[in-house]
Amino acid sequence: MKIELPDEAATISLAATCSALLPADSAGWTLLLSGELGAGKSTFARGMIRAMGHQGPVPSPTYTLVEPYQLAGRTVYHIDLYRVSSEGELRYLGWSELDDGLRLIEWPERVPILLEQADLRLHFEYQGSGRQVEIVGLCDRGAELAARLAQSMS
């Protein structure tokens, strides 16, 4: 499914809708955010984290690699893999300790095995002066979420 995102507000709206459609206990869910630099990955992650109730800044985890958030009884990890070059480096990040929360992962293509472990892939790309996102469910529950997103956004 592809959705047109004419401006930043549309990306933030998509993030809020996705947040609302996720189960209250989204621990163990993984959303992959891929696309070129500036295509909307961080905007989506910030929009989702704010929709879940975070009031403060949402910095890019480019240098910290993982930014954790405790939000309304759930944990969200905003993860940036741009500086990661192998699956082995995930262990250094404490990857096995991040399954207690929702993982929003930017630059997942740096560790291709994540495609096998994720629920949903959102691929952002430029389209004219706006963006578009292709949303693909990578497992049964991810496909169900993708279908509900399509219905909500149409």
N, C-alpha and C positions, 0 to 999 in steps of 0.2 A: 504494500500500500504506500502511495506517495501523497504527501500533503504539502500544499504550497504555504510558504511562510513569507508573506510580503514584507514584514518588518519585525523588529525585535519583540514588539508586543505580541505578535502571533506565536513566536517561539515560547515566550513566557506563558501564554495561554495554553499551549500544548503541554508544557511542563506541569502546569497546575491541574489540567485534566488528567494527565497520566498519574500524578500524585493521588488524586481523588479516586482513581480506579484501582490502584494497588490495594492489596489486602492490608488491613490495619497492622497485622504482623507480617511485615515484608522481609523479615530476617532470612537471609539466604538467597534473596533475589539478586540478580546481576543484570544491569542494563549497560550495554556497550554503546558508547557515543563516539562515532567515527566521522571523519571528514577532514577537509583541508583546514589549515590554520585560519581562524576567523569565521568559519562556516556556521557556528552556532552551538557547538558542543558545551562550552562554558556557560553560555547564556541559558541553555536548557537546564544544566545542572543547578545553576544559581536560582532559576525560576522554580525548580522542583523543591529545592531545600527551603526556599522562602515560603512556598505554598504549604510546606509541612510545619511551618510555624517559626522558623528562624528569623530573628529580628535584626541581627547585626550584619557586618560585612561577610561576604562569601568569597574569600580569596582563592585565586587559582592555585592548585596544589603542584604547580610546575616544579618548584624547588623542594617542597616538603614531601611530595609524592602522595601523601594521604592526609586529608583533612577530615577528622571525625566530628560528627554533630549528634547531640542527644536531643531528640525532638519528640515531644508528646508521647513518651513511652517507647520510642523506637530509636535505633541507631542508624545513622546514614554515614557512609564513607564516600567522600568525593576523592577519586583516585586519578592521578595523571601518570600515564606510563610512557610519556614522551622520552624520558631519559633512561628507560629500562630497555635492555637489549636482549634479554633471554628469560625463559621460564624460570631458570634457577635464581634469578634476581628477585622473583616474587617471594621466595622464602626469606630473603633479607628484609623485605617489607613486613614480614609477619603475616603473610597471606592467609595462613590457616587460622589465624585469630580474627579475621575479618568476616567470617561467615555468620556472625551473630547480628549482622545488620544488612541493610540494603546497600549494594555497591553500585555507584555510578562511575563508570570507568571511561576516561578519555584516552584516546590513542590505543585502543585494544589491539590493533594490528601489530603492535610491537611484540605481543605475546600471542601468536595465533591459536594456541591451545584453548584460550578463553572462549572461543566460539563454541567449543564443545560443552562448556560449563555454564554458559549464559542463558538467560531467559528471553531477552529482547535485544535487537540491534537497531539503533537509530543512526542512519547514515545521512549526514547533513552535507548539502552541496549548494554552491552558488547557482542562482537562476535569475538572470537579469540583475536588477538592483536589489532583489530579495534572495530568499533561500527556498530550498525544498528539502524535505526529509523523507527518506524511505524507511519504513518501519517493518521489521521482519521478526516474527516470533520464531525462536530457535528451539522451543520445546512446546509441549502441550499447553502449559500454563502461560507461556509467553505468547503463543498463537492466540489464546483466548483473550489476553490483554490487548494484543494488536487489533483483534476484531472489535473489541469494546471501544478502543480508541477511534477506530475508523467510524464506528456508528456515532460516537459522541461528537466527532469533528465534522461530520457531513451535514 
